[in-house]
Amino acid sequence: MFVLVFVLIAIGFVAGVGAYIFFKLVDVLDNFVRNTVAVPVFAVLSVVVPYLISRLAGFYRGGGTEVVVQSFHGEPRSFSVKKSLGYYIQSIITIGFGGSAGPEGPMVVFGAGVAKAFSRIVKADDEHSKMLLLSGAAAGIVAAFKAPLTGILYALEIPYKIGIEASAFLWSIPTALTAYVVSQLLIEPHIRIKPVKCYVAVDANVILLSIAIGLASAALALLFIAFTSLVEKASKKLGIAAPIALGAALALLILLFPEVRGFGYETINSVINNTIELSAVQLIVLALVKMIATALTIRGGGSGGVFLPTIFMGIVFGAGLTKVLSSLGIETCSELILALTTASLLAATSKTLLTSIALTVEVFGFINAIPALIAAATAYIATIKWSLIKGQQMSRTK
């Protein structure tokens, strides 16, 4: 037991340090690209270079969570440490050069790779390898977002559209807590929330509003999933020309909408703190453009996560809805609307209902968890058959 706890703590520690290095290297590349006149060229390279590396070296590419999920349902002991490191490097290039993706993808894969290395040392069997794989994924999410409960629940929820891998719960606690402490010590917060003073009592009007926002978010989530699938099909038809063609489309989007490049933390913080001057239509369009840019990045040949882009979309879309509601004479707490749309989109796109609520509370501050749960559950149920995560099984029994 002592050896297992030590291994889990070690996984969390390495994942936390890995996240620190990841963010530093992305910042170095991003600052370099921003100071050049070739931002569109680097946007194309953000998918071309990772694509070539993955093809030539046989590394993973695409969405990071789906890599772990497919390994979990397949042969967990076949998960490659070398390939996970390759994916980590590809993601630094993708995001540093301007591709639209999140840090959770590479950190989930990196955390799982660290867990794989330790599973070899302790000679873990298939079942224990699965638990270590998910505990490493939990550490990766925690290190990326500084949200321990979110990371634990994410690791439990991602294998299935319905249900959780409850047996991984105790395994994920030591890794998540260790990764959280390390990330708190080393990494500056990326999302800065202003103090929230409003509180909305849960009445019939709030419940109806939560359901309506859940349905609107579900529609946006289905559009995201459908467009991502369309880009993937186009990529297969284009073959080796896909990264250049889709990278060029990404470059055009970044020229027109520079807010969608990279992580998008600046825009997220501007919207949250109400320091961005955009109309309702402009905000909703920006959310849609982020969706397109992310699909082009992840399915065009780049590597990274879709969790943070979904958060970006949720916040920007929520800000747009807030202005629409205001124009209709429906005044409500703007922070609550942002929480509802973000939780709903996360629940719908990744089938992570509990995670979406935990993230709302941990990262975005407590607004009113009950309306967020109603909205997220509505979006989750409305989109139950569909997910952005390839390889996700419907339930434990199937």
Secondary structure, DSSP 8 states (H G I E B T S, - for coil): -HHHHHHHHHHHHHHHHHHHHHHHHHHHHHHHHHTSS-HHHHHHHHHHHHHHHHHHHT---EEHHHHHHHHHHS-GGG--HHHHHHHHHHHHHHHHTT---BTHHHHHHHHHHHHHHHHHHTT--HHHHHHHHHHHHHHHHHHHHS-HHHHHHHHHHTTBSSS--GGGHHHHHHHHHHHHHHHHHH---SS------------HHHHHHHHHHHHHHHHHHHHHHHHHHHHHHHHHHHGGGHHHHHHHHHHHHHHH-GGGSSS-HHHHHHHHTT-----HHHHHHHHHHHHHHHHHHHHHT-EEBSHHHHHHHHHHHHHHHHHHHHHTT----HHHHHHHHHHHHHHHHH--HHHHHHHHHHTS--S-HHHHHHHHHHHHHHTTT--SSTT-BS-TT-
